[in-house]
């Protein structure tokens, strides 16, 4: 059974968290793969301010368009 999520009302941070968990990654895994700090991932998932280059790296690591 495939998981279907209506992302219409999700924030960018919520979407990142869902995609990270779907990949089976911890925040540390995603941070390492994206080449950013764990705090960057955490802040993005909480919809807090994150450096634009860190946001781009995280989204790219998840295969999201930037």
PQR file with spaces between the fields and no chain letter, atoms N, CA, C, O and H, PARSE charges and radii, in Angstrom:
ATOM       1  N    UNK     1       0.845   -1.172    0.000 -0.4000 1.5000
ATOM       2  CA   UNK     1       0.000    0.000    0.000 -0.0000 2.0000
ATOM       3  C    UNK     1       0.891    1.236    0.000  0.5500 1.7000
ATOM       4  O    UNK     1       1.788    1.353    0.835 -0.5500 1.4000
ATOM       5  N    UNK     2       0.655    2.145   -0.918 -0.4000 1.5000
ATOM       6  CA   UNK     2       1.424    3.372   -1.015 -0.0000 2.0000
ATOM       7  C    UNK     2       0.821    4.438   -0.101  0.5500 1.7000
ATOM       8  O    UNK     2      -0.395    4.532    0.062 -0.5500 1.4000
ATOM       9  H    UNK     2      -0.073    2.050   -1.596  0.4000 1.0000
ATOM      10  N    UNK     3       1.704    5.230    0.482 -0.4000 1.5000
ATOM      11  CA   UNK     3       1.278    6.339    1.311 -0.0000 2.0000
ATOM      12  C    UNK     3       1.003    7.539    0.414  0.5500 1.7000
ATOM      13  O    UNK     3       1.857    7.939   -0.377 -0.5500 1.4000
ATOM      14  H    UNK     3       2.692    5.154    0.349  0.4000 1.0000
ATOM      15  N    UNK     4      -0.184    8.105    0.539 -0.4000 1.5000
ATOM      16  CA   UNK     4      -0.553    9.285   -0.241 -0.0000 2.0000
ATOM      17  C    UNK     4      -0.796   10.417    0.735  0.5500 1.7000
ATOM      18  O    UNK     4      -1.600   10.298    1.659 -0.5500 1.4000
ATOM      19  H    UNK     4      -0.877    7.780    1.182  0.4000 1.0000
ATOM      20  N    UNK     5      -0.083   11.529    0.519 -0.4000 1.5000
ATOM      21  CA   UNK     5      -0.207   12.679    1.401 -0.0000 2.0000
ATOM      22  C    UNK     5      -0.647   13.875    0.579  0.5500 1.7000
ATOM      23  O    UNK     5      -0.047   14.195   -0.448 -0.5500 1.4000
ATOM      24  H    UNK     5       0.570   11.626   -0.232  0.4000 1.0000
ATOM      25  N    UNK     6      -1.699   14.529    1.041 -0.4000 1.5000
ATOM      26  CA   UNK     6      -2.151   15.765    0.403 -0.0000 2.0000
ATOM      27  C    UNK     6      -1.321   16.888    0.996  0.5500 1.7000
ATOM      28  O    UNK     6      -1.544   17.300    2.135 -0.5500 1.4000
ATOM      29  H    UNK     6      -2.186   14.269    1.875  0.4000 1.0000
ATOM      30  N    UNK     7      -0.368   17.382    0.229 -0.4000 1.5000
ATOM      31  CA   UNK     7       0.555   18.391    0.739 -0.0000 2.0000
ATOM      32  C    UNK     7       0.040   19.811    0.575  0.5500 1.7000
ATOM      33  O    UNK     7       0.790   20.767    0.774 -0.5500 1.4000
ATOM      34  H    UNK     7      -0.187   17.048   -0.696  0.4000 1.0000
ATOM      35  N    UNK     8      -1.207   19.959    0.222 -0.4000 1.5000
ATOM      36  CA   UNK     8      -1.775   21.280   -0.023 -0.0000 2.0000
ATOM      37  C    UNK     8      -1.614   22.208    1.169  0.5500 1.7000
ATOM      38  O    UNK     8      -1.287   23.383    1.001 -0.5500 1.4000
ATOM      39  H    UNK     8      -1.816   19.182    0.060  0.4000 1.0000
ATOM      40  N    UNK     9      -1.838   21.696    2.364 -0.4000 1.5000
ATOM      41  CA   UNK     9      -1.814   22.540    3.556 -0.0000 2.0000
ATOM      42  C    UNK     9      -0.577   22.335    4.415  0.5500 1.7000
ATOM      43  O    UNK     9      -0.545   22.793    5.557 -0.5500 1.4000
ATOM      44  H    UNK     9      -2.103   20.741    2.501  0.4000 1.0000
ATOM      45  N    UNK    10       0.435   21.661    3.900 -0.4000 1.5000
ATOM      46  CA   UNK    10       1.651   21.432    4.672 -0.0000 2.0000
ATOM      47  C    UNK    10       2.646   22.559    4.467  0.5500 1.7000
ATOM      48  O    UNK    10       2.751   23.122    3.377 -0.5500 1.4000
ATOM      49  H    UNK    10       0.409   21.288    2.972  0.4000 1.0000
ATOM      50  N    UNK    11       3.371   22.881    5.522 -0.4000 1.5000
ATOM      51  CA   UNK    11       4.453   23.847    5.382 -0.0000 2.0000
ATOM      52  C    UNK    11       5.639   23.144    4.735  0.5500 1.7000
ATOM      53  O    UNK    11       5.654   21.920    4.609 -0.5500 1.4000
ATOM      54  H    UNK    11       3.286   22.423    6.407  0.4000 1.0000
ATOM      55  N    UNK    12       6.630   23.928    4.326 -0.4000 1.5000
ATOM      56  CA   UNK    12       7.837   23.335    3.753 -0.0000 2.0000
ATOM      57  C    UNK    12       8.519   22.445    4.784  0.5500 1.7000
ATOM      58  O    UNK    12       9.012   21.368    4.448 -0.5500 1.4000
ATOM      59  H    UNK    12       6.618   24.923    4.428  0.4000 1.0000
ATOM      60  N    UNK    13       8.548   22.885    6.024 -0.4000 1.5000
ATOM      61  CA   UNK    13       9.172   22.095    7.081 -0.0000 2.0000
ATOM      62  C    UNK    13       8.475   20.771    7.304  0.5500 1.7000
ATOM      63  O    UNK    13       9.136   19.746    7.475 -0.5500 1.4000
ATOM      64  H    UNK    13       8.147   23.760    6.297  0.4000 1.0000
ATOM      65  N    UNK    14       7.151   20.771    7.304 -0.4000 1.5000
ATOM      66  CA   UNK    14       6.401   19.532    7.466 -0.0000 2.0000
ATOM      67  C    UNK    14       6.659   18.581    6.307  0.5500 1.7000
ATOM      68  O    UNK    14       6.786   17.372    6.504 -0.5500 1.4000
ATOM      69  H    UNK    14       6.614   21.604    7.165  0.4000 1.0000
ATOM      70  N    UNK    15       6.737   19.123    5.108 -0.4000 1.5000
ATOM      71  CA   UNK    15       7.010   18.304    3.932 -0.0000 2.0000
ATOM      72  C    UNK    15       8.394   17.682    4.017  0.5500 1.7000
ATOM      73  O    UNK    15       8.568   16.502    3.713 -0.5500 1.4000
ATOM      74  H    UNK    15       6.633   20.105    4.947  0.4000 1.0000
ATOM      75  N    UNK    16       9.381   18.476    4.431 -0.4000 1.5000
ATOM      76  CA   UNK    16      10.744   17.957    4.580 -0.0000 2.0000
ATOM      77  C    UNK    16      10.759   16.814    5.598  0.5500 1.7000
ATOM      78  O    UNK    16      11.367   15.772    5.355 -0.5500 1.4000
ATOM      79  H    UNK    16       9.239   19.434    4.678  0.4000 1.0000
ATOM      80  N    UNK    17      10.094   17.008    6.726 -0.4000 1.5000
ATOM      81  CA   UNK    17      10.067   15.971    7.768 -0.0000 2.0000
ATOM      82  C    UNK    17       9.438   14.685    7.251  0.5500 1.7000
ATOM      83  O    UNK    17       9.970   13.598    7.477 -0.5500 1.4000
ATOM      84  H    UNK    17       9.599   17.854    6.923  0.4000 1.0000
ATOM      85  N    UNK    18       8.321   14.800    6.566 -0.4000 1.5000
ATOM      86  CA   UNK    18       7.643   13.616    6.032 -0.0000 2.0000
ATOM      87  C    UNK    18       8.537   12.885    5.038  0.5500 1.7000
ATOM      88  O    UNK    18       8.658   11.661    5.090 -0.5500 1.4000
ATOM      89  H    UNK    18       7.888   15.683    6.382  0.4000 1.0000
ATOM      90  N    UNK    19       9.163   13.635    4.135 -0.4000 1.5000
ATOM      91  CA   UNK    19      10.044   13.001    3.143 -0.0000 2.0000
ATOM      92  C    UNK    19      11.254   12.352    3.803  0.5500 1.7000
ATOM      93  O    UNK    19      11.681   11.271    3.397 -0.5500 1.4000
ATOM      94  H    UNK    19       9.065   14.629    4.094  0.4000 1.0000
ATOM      95  N    UNK    20      11.812   13.015    4.829 -0.4000 1.5000
ATOM      96  CA   UNK    20      12.960   12.444    5.538 -0.0000 2.0000
ATOM      97  C    UNK    20      12.577   11.122    6.207  0.5500 1.7000
ATOM      98  O    UNK    20      13.301   10.133    6.100 -0.5500 1.4000
ATOM      99  H    UNK    20      11.465   13.893    5.159  0.4000 1.0000
ATOM     100  N    UNK    21      11.458   11.114    6.881 -0.4000 1.5000
ATOM     101  CA   UNK    21      11.008    9.905    7.573 -0.0000 2.0000
ATOM     102  C    UNK    21      10.677    8.804    6.576  0.5500 1.7000
ATOM     103  O    UNK    21      10.968    7.633    6.819 -0.5500 1.4000
ATOM     104  H    UNK    21      10.869   11.917    6.967  0.4000 1.0000
ATOM     105  N    UNK    22      10.069    9.178    5.454 -0.4000 1.5000
ATOM     106  CA   UNK    22       9.748    8.207    4.406 -0.0000 2.0000
ATOM     107  C    UNK    22      11.009    7.528    3.885  0.5500 1.7000
ATOM     108  O    UNK    22      10.992    6.346    3.542 -0.5500 1.4000
ATOM     109  H    UNK    22       9.833   10.129    5.257  0.4000 1.0000
ATOM     110  N    UNK    23      12.112    8.291    3.829 -0.4000 1.5000
ATOM     111  CA   UNK    23      13.397    7.729    3.389 -0.0000 2.0000
ATOM     112  C    UNK    23      14.016    6.837    4.459  0.5500 1.7000
ATOM     113  O    UNK    23      14.953    6.090    4.176 -0.5500 1.4000
ATOM     114  H    UNK    23      12.126    9.252    4.108  0.4000 1.0000
ATOM     115  N    UNK    24      13.501    6.907    5.682 -0.4000 1.5000
ATOM     116  CA   UNK    24      14.073    6.146    6.779 -0.0000 2.0000
ATOM     117  C    UNK    24      15.314    6.809    7.364  0.5500 1.7000
ATOM     118  O    UNK    24      16.142    6.155    7.999 -0.5500 1.4000
ATOM     119  H    UNK    24      12.740    7.513    5.912  0.4000 1.0000
ATOM     120  N    UNK    25      15.431    8.119    7.142 -0.4000 1.5000
ATOM     121  CA   UNK    25      16.605    8.864    7.599 -0.0000 2.0000
ATOM     122  C    UNK    25      16.317    9.572    8.911  0.5500 1.7000
ATOM     123  O    UNK    25      15.194   10.009    9.163 -0.5500 1.4000
ATOM     124  H    UNK    25      14.759    8.650    6.626  0.4000 1.0000
ATOM     125  N    UNK    26      17.343    9.680    9.740 -0.4000 1.5000
ATOM     126  CA   UNK    26      17.288   10.556   10.901 -0.0000 2.0000
ATOM     127  C    UNK    26      17.650   11.965   10.431  0.5500 1.7000
ATOM     128  O    UNK    26      18.078   12.161    9.294 -0.5500 1.4000
ATOM     129  H    UNK    26      18.255    9.325    9.535  0.4000 1.0000
ATOM     130  N    UNK    27      17.472   12.930   11.313 -0.4000 1.5000
ATOM     131  CA   UNK    27      17.908   14.272   10.963 -0.0000 2.0000
ATOM     132  C    UNK    27      19.408   14.294   10.706  0.5500 1.7000
ATOM     133  O    UNK    27      19.882   15.010    9.824 -0.5500 1.4000
ATOM     134  H    UNK    27      17.123   12.770   12.237  0.4000 1.0000
ATOM     135  N    UNK    28      20.157   13.506   11.479 -0.4000 1.5000
ATOM     136  CA   UNK    28      21.611   13.435   11.288 -0.0000 2.0000
ATOM     137  C    UNK    28      21.960   12.842    9.930  0.5500 1.7000
ATOM     138  O    UNK    28      22.903   13.293    9.279 -0.5500 1.4000
ATOM     139  H    UNK    28      19.772   12.924   12.195  0.4000 1.0000
ATOM     140  N    UNK    29      21.202   11.827    9.495 -0.4000 1.5000
ATOM     141  CA   UNK    29      21.434   11.230    8.174 -0.0000 2.0000
ATOM     142  C    UNK    29      21.238   12.270    7.078  0.5500 1.7000
ATOM     143  O    UNK    29      22.076   12.417    6.189 -0.5500 1.4000
ATOM     144  H    UNK    29      20.436   11.460   10.024  0.4000 1.0000
ATOM     145  N    UNK    30      20.123   12.989    7.151 -0.4000 1.5000
ATOM     146  CA   UNK    30      19.819   13.997    6.131 -0.0000 2.0000
ATOM     147  C    UNK    30      20.866   15.112    6.148  0.5500 1.7000
ATOM     148  O    UNK    30      21.315   15.568    5.097 -0.5500 1.4000
ATOM     149  H    UNK    30      19.442   12.870    7.874  0.4000 1.0000
ATOM     150  N    UNK    31      21.245   15.540    7.340 -0.4000 1.5000
ATOM     151  CA   UNK    31      22.247   16.594    7.452 -0.0000 2.0000
ATOM     152  C    UNK    31      23.566   16.162    6.812  0.5500 1.7000
ATOM     153  O    UNK    31      24.191   16.933    6.083 -0.5500 1.4000
ATOM     154  H    UNK    31      20.879   15.169    8.193  0.4000 1.0000
ATOM     155  N    UNK    32      23.980   14.936    7.087 -0.4000 1.5000
ATOM     156  CA   UNK    32      25.235   14.440    6.520 -0.0000 2.0000
ATOM     157  C    UNK    32      25.144   14.345    5.006  0.5500 1.7000
ATOM     158  O    UNK    32      26.075   14.736    4.302 -0.5500 1.4000
ATOM     159  H    UNK    32      23.472   14.310    7.679  0.4000 1.0000
ATOM     160  N    UNK    33      24.043   13.835    4.506 -0.4000 1.5000
ATOM     161  CA   UNK    33      23.871   13.691    3.070 -0.0000 2.0000
ATOM     162  C    UNK    33      23.829   15.046    2.376  0.5500 1.7000
ATOM     163  O    UNK    33      24.326   15.195    1.260 -0.5500 1.4000
ATOM     164  H    UNK    33      23.287   13.518    5.078  0.4000 1.0000
ATOM     165  N    UNK    34      23.228   16.039    3.049 -0.4000 1.5000
ATOM     166  CA   UNK    34      23.101   17.378    2.460 -0.0000 2.0000
ATOM     167  C    UNK    34      24.340   18.235    2.712  0.5500 1.7000
ATOM     168  O    UNK    34      24.513   19.277    2.080 -0.5500 1.4000
ATOM     169  H    UNK    34      22.825   15.918    3.955  0.4000 1.0000
ATOM     170  N    UNK    35      25.196   17.802    3.628 -0.4000 1.5000
ATOM     171  CA   UNK    35      26.386   18.585    3.938 -0.0000 2.0000
ATOM     172  C    UNK    35      26.100   19.819    4.776  0.5500 1.7000
ATOM     173  O    UNK    35      26.768   20.844    4.641 -0.5500 1.4000
ATOM     174  H    UNK    35      25.055   16.956    4.141  0.4000 1.0000
ATOM     175  N    UNK    36      25.093   19.709    5.647 -0.4000 1.5000
ATOM     176  CA   UNK    36      24.723   20.814    6.533 -0.0000 2.0000
ATOM     177  C    UNK    36      24.697   20.294    7.962  0.5500 1.7000
ATOM     178  O    UNK    36      24.891   19.101    8.196 -0.5500 1.4000
ATOM     179  H    UNK    36      24.550   18.876    5.757  0.4000 1.0000
ATOM     180  N    UNK    37      24.460   21.182    8.912 -0.4000 1.5000
ATOM     181  CA   UNK    37      24.383   20.778   10.306 -0.0000 2.0000
ATOM     182  C    UNK    37      23.009   20.218   10.649  0.5500 1.7000
ATOM     183  O    UNK    37      22.016   20.510    9.983 -0.5500 1.4000
ATOM     184  H    UNK    37      24.303   22.151    8.722  0.4000 1.0000
ATOM     185  N    UNK    38      22.976   19.412   11.697 -0.4000 1.5000
ATOM     186  CA   UNK    38      21.705   18.846   12.165 -0.0000 2.0000
ATOM     187  C    UNK    38      20.751   19.970   12.577  0.5500 1.7000
ATOM     188  O    UNK    38      19.540   19.868   12.385 -0.5500 1.4000
ATOM     189  H    UNK    38      23.783   19.175   12.238  0.4000 1.0000
ATOM     190  N    UNK    39      21.302   21.024   13.136 -0.4000 1.5000
ATOM     191  CA   UNK    39      20.471   22.173   13.524 -0.0000 2.0000
ATOM     192  C    UNK    39      19.751   22.792   12.342  0.5500 1.7000
ATOM     193  O    UNK    39      18.622   23.265   12.472 -0.5500 1.4000
ATOM     194  H    UNK    39      22.286   21.107   13.292  0.4000 1.0000
ATOM     195  N    UNK    40      20.407   22.789   11.184 -0.4000 1.5000
ATOM     196  CA   UNK    40      19.751   23.320    9.978 -0.0000 2.0000
ATOM     197  C    UNK    40      18.523   22.490    9.625  0.5500 1.7000
ATOM     198  O    UNK    40      17.466   23.034    9.304 -0.5500 1.4000
ATOM     199  H    UNK    40      21.324   22.404   11.078  0.4000 1.0000
ATOM     200  N    UNK    41      18.669   21.177    9.685 -0.4000 1.5000
ATOM     201  CA   UNK    41      17.536   20.291    9.382 -0.0000 2.0000
ATOM     202  C    UNK    41      16.426   20.502   10.400  0.5500 1.7000
ATOM     203  O    UNK    41      15.259   20.647   10.037 -0.5500 1.4000
ATOM     204  H    UNK    41      19.528   20.735    9.946  0.4000 1.0000
ATOM     205  N    UNK    42      16.791   20.517   11.666 -0.4000 1.5000
ATOM     206  CA   UNK    42      15.809   20.703   12.729 -0.0000 2.0000
ATOM     207  C    UNK    42      15.070   22.025   12.577  0.5500 1.7000
ATOM     208  O    UNK    42      13.843   22.068   12.665 -0.5500 1.4000
ATOM     209  H    UNK    42      17.739   20.399   11.961  0.4000 1.0000
ATOM     210  N    UNK    43      15.811   23.096   12.350 -0.4000 1.5000
ATOM     211  CA   UNK    43      15.174   24.406   12.203 -0.0000 2.0000
ATOM     212  C    UNK    43      14.262   24.456   10.984  0.5500 1.7000
ATOM     213  O    UNK    43      13.182   25.045   11.040 -0.5500 1.4000
ATOM     214  H    UNK    43      16.808   23.061   12.279  0.4000 1.0000
ATOM     215  N    UNK    44      14.687   23.846    9.889 -0.4000 1.5000
ATOM     216  CA   UNK    44      13.842   23.841    8.694 -0.0000 2.0000
ATOM     217  C    UNK    44      12.549   23.080    8.958  0.5500 1.7000
ATOM     218  O    UNK    44      11.472   23.528    8.565 -0.5500 1.4000
ATOM     219  H    UNK    44      15.564   23.368    9.844  0.4000 1.0000
ATOM     220  N    UNK    45      12.651   21.931    9.622 -0.4000 1.5000
ATOM     221  CA   UNK    45      11.452   21.144    9.918 -0.0000 2.0000
ATOM     222  C    UNK    45      10.502   21.886   10.852  0.5500 1.7000
ATOM     223  O    UNK    45       9.293   21.655   10.826 -0.5500 1.4000
ATOM     224  H    UNK    45      13.526   21.567    9.941  0.4000 1.0000
ATOM     225  N    UNK    46      11.046   22.771   11.671 -0.4000 1.5000
ATOM     226  CA   UNK    46      10.223   23.568   12.584 -0.0000 2.0000
ATOM     227  C    UNK    46       9.813   24.904   11.965  0.5500 1.7000
ATOM     228  O    UNK    46       9.245   25.764   12.638 -0.5500 1.4000
ATOM     229  H    UNK    46      12.028   22.959   11.692  0.4000 1.0000
ATOM     230  N    UNK    47      10.110   25.064   10.667 -0.4000 1.5000
ATOM     231  CA   UNK    47       9.779   26.280    9.924 -0.0000 2.0000
ATOM     232  C    UNK    47      10.423   27.522   10.532  0.5500 1.7000
ATOM     233  O    UNK    47       9.838   28.605   10.552 -0.5500 1.4000
ATOM     234  H    UNK    47      10.572   24.366   10.120  0.4000 1.0000
ATOM     235  N    UNK    48      11.637   27.333   11.024 -0.4000 1.5000
ATOM     236  CA   UNK    48      12.409   28.460   11.527 -0.0000 2.0000
ATOM     237  C    UNK    48      13.368   28.911   10.440  0.5500 1.7000
ATOM     238  O    UNK    48      13.531   28.236    9.423 -0.5500 1.4000
ATOM     239  H    UNK    48      12.112   26.454   11.008  0.4000 1.0000
ATOM     240  N    UNK    49      13.996   30.047   10.657 -0.4000 1.5000
ATOM     241  CA   UNK    49      14.908   30.625    9.666 -0.0000 2.0000
ATOM     242  C    UNK    49      16.155   29.742    9.514  0.5500 1.7000
ATOM     243  O    UNK    49      16.777   29.338   10.497 -0.5500 1.4000
ATOM     244  H    UNK    49      13.864   30.595   11.482  0.4000 1.0000
ATOM     245  N    UNK    50      16.496   29.461    8.267 -0.4000 1.5000
ATOM     246  CA   UNK    50      17.665   28.650    7.922 -0.0000 2.0000
ATOM     247  C    UNK    50      18.376   29.343    6.764  0.5500 1.7000
ATOM     248  O    UNK    50      17.734   29.946    5.904 -0.5500 1.4000
ATOM     249  H    UNK    50      15.991   29.789    7.468  0.4000 1.0000
ATOM     250  N    UNK    51      19.691   29.254    6.746 -0.4000 1.5000
ATOM     251  CA   UNK    51      20.467   29.854    5.657 -0.0000 2.0000
ATOM     252  C    UNK    51      19.950   29.324    4.314  0.5500 1.7000
ATOM     253  O    UNK    51      19.706   28.125    4.177 -0.5500 1.4000
ATOM     254  H    UNK    51      20.213   28.764    7.444  0.4000 1.0000
ATOM     255  N    UNK    52      19.784   30.203    3.328 -0.4000 1.5000
ATOM     256  CA   UNK    52      19.245   29.772    2.030 -0.0000 2.0000
ATOM     257  C    UNK    52      20.042   28.635    1.379  0.5500 1.7000
ATOM     258  O    UNK    52      19.455   27.738    0.774 -0.5500 1.4000
ATOM     259  H    UNK    52      19.982   31.177    3.439  0.4000 1.0000
ATOM     260  N    UNK    53      21.371   28.668    1.501 -0.4000 1.5000
ATOM     261  CA   UNK    53      22.159   27.596    0.889 -0.0000 2.0000
ATOM     262  C    UNK    53      21.939   26.271    1.610  0.5500 1.7000
ATOM     263  O    UNK    53      22.031   25.214    0.986 -0.5500 1.4000
ATOM     264  H    UNK    53      21.847   29.397    1.993  0.4000 1.0000
ATOM     265  N    UNK    54      21.651   26.304    2.910 -0.4000 1.5000
ATOM     266  CA   UNK    54      21.355   25.076    3.647 -0.0000 2.0000
ATOM     267  C    UNK    54      19.997   24.523    3.222  0.5500 1.7000
ATOM     268  O    UNK    54      19.832   23.313    3.061 -0.5500 1.4000
ATOM     269  H    UNK    54      21.577   27.163    3.416  0.4000 1.0000
ATOM     270  N    UNK    55      19.030   25.416    3.042 -0.4000 1.5000
ATOM     271  CA   UNK    55      17.707   24.986    2.580 -0.0000 2.0000
ATOM     272  C    UNK    55      17.838   24.304    1.223  0.5500 1.7000
ATOM     273  O    UNK    55      17.277   23.229    1.009 -0.5500 1.4000
ATOM     274  H    UNK    55      19.163   26.399    3.173  0.4000 1.0000
ATOM     275  N    UNK    56      18.564   24.913    0.323 -0.4000 1.5000
ATOM     276  CA   UNK    56      18.748   24.340   -1.015 -0.0000 2.0000
ATOM     277  C    UNK    56      19.401   22.967   -0.946  0.5500 1.7000
ATOM     278  O    UNK    56      18.986   22.049   -1.653 -0.5500 1.4000
ATOM     279  H    UNK    56      19.019   25.787    0.496  0.4000 1.0000
ATOM     280  N    UNK    57      20.416   22.818   -0.103 -0.4000 1.5000
ATOM     281  CA   UNK    57      21.119   21.538    0.018 -0.0000 2.0000
ATOM     282  C    UNK    57      20.201   20.455    0.582  0.5500 1.7000
ATOM     283  O    UNK    57      20.234   19.311    0.129 -0.5500 1.4000
ATOM     284  H    UNK    57      20.753   23.564    0.472  0.4000 1.0000
ATOM     285  N    UNK    58      19.390   20.815    1.562 -0.4000 1.5000
ATOM     286  CA   UNK    58      18.466   19.843    2.161 -0.0000 2.0000
ATOM     287  C    UNK    58      17.416   19.418    1.146  0.5500 1.7000
ATOM     288  O    UNK    58      17.139   18.228    0.995 -0.5500 1.4000
ATOM     289  H    UNK    58      19.364   21.745    1.930  0.4000 1.0000
ATOM     290  N    UNK    59      16.833   20.384    0.453 -0.4000 1.5000
ATOM     291  CA   UNK    59      15.814   20.060   -0.545 -0.0000 2.0000
ATOM     292  C    UNK    59      16.396   19.205   -1.662  0.5500 1.7000
ATOM     293  O    UNK    59      15.750   18.269   -2.134 -0.5500 1.4000
ATOM     294  H    UNK    59      17.058   21.351    0.575  0.4000 1.0000
ATOM     295  N    UNK    60      17.600   19.519   -2.081 -0.4000 1.5000
ATOM     296  CA   UNK    60      18.250   18.736   -3.133 -0.0000 2.0000
ATOM     297  C    UNK    60      18.506   17.298   -2.653  0.5500 1.7000
ATOM     298  O    UNK    60      18.316   16.348   -3.412 -0.5500 1.4000
ATOM     299  H    UNK    60      18.126   20.279   -1.698  0.4000 1.0000
ATOM     300  N    UNK    61      18.929   17.145   -1.412 -0.4000 1.5000
ATOM     301  CA   UNK    61      19.193   15.809   -0.866 -0.0000 2.0000
ATOM     302  C    UNK    61      17.922   14.961   -0.840  0.5500 1.7000
ATOM     303  O    UNK    61      17.980   13.737   -0.955 -0.5500 1.4000
ATOM     304  H    UNK    61      19.083   17.917   -0.795  0.4000 1.0000
ATOM     305  N    UNK    62      16.782   15.619   -0.688 -0.4000 1.5000
ATOM     306  CA   UNK    62      15.505   14.905   -0.667 -0.0000 2.0000
ATOM     307  C    UNK    62      14.880   14.756   -2.051  0.5500 1.7000
ATOM     308  O    UNK    62      13.825   14.142   -2.204 -0.5500 1.4000
ATOM     309  H    UNK    62      16.735   16.614   -0.595  0.4000 1.0000
ATOM     310  N    UNK    63      15.543   15.324   -3.054 -0.4000 1.5000
ATOM     311  CA   UNK    63      15.021   15.236   -4.414 -0.0000 2.0000
ATOM     312  C    UNK    63      13.903   16.211   -4.685  0.5500 1.7000
ATOM     313  O    UNK    63      13.128   16.034   -5.626 -0.5500 1.4000
ATOM     314  H    UNK    63      16.401   15.823   -2.930  0.4000 1.0000
ATOM     315  N    UNK    64      13.814   17.252   -3.857 -0.4000 1.5000
ATOM     316  CA   UNK    64      12.795   18.283   -4.072 -0.0000 2.0000
ATOM     317  C    UNK    64      13.388   19.369   -4.962  0.5500 1.7000
ATOM     318  O    UNK    64      14.591   19.627   -4.933 -0.5500 1.4000
ATOM     319  H    UNK    64      14.443   17.396   -3.093  0.4000 1.0000
ATOM     320  N    UNK    65      12.539   19.985   -5.735 -0.4000 1.5000
ATOM     321  CA   UNK    65      13.000   21.095   -6.578 -0.0000 2.0000
ATOM     322  C    UNK    65      13.213   22.314   -5.705  0.5500 1.7000
ATOM     323  O    UNK    65      12.459   22.552   -4.762 -0.5500 1.4000
ATOM     324  H    UNK    65      11.562   19.774   -5.758  0.4000 1.0000
ATOM     325  N    UNK    66      14.241   23.085   -6.022 -0.4000 1.5000
ATOM     326  CA   UNK    66      14.517   24.289   -5.250 -0.0000 2.0000
ATOM     327  C    UNK    66      14.126   25.519   -6.016  0.5500 1.7000
ATOM     328  O    UNK    66      14.287   26.633   -5.518 -0.5500 1.4000
ATOM     329  H    UNK    66      14.853   22.892   -6.788  0.4000 1.0000
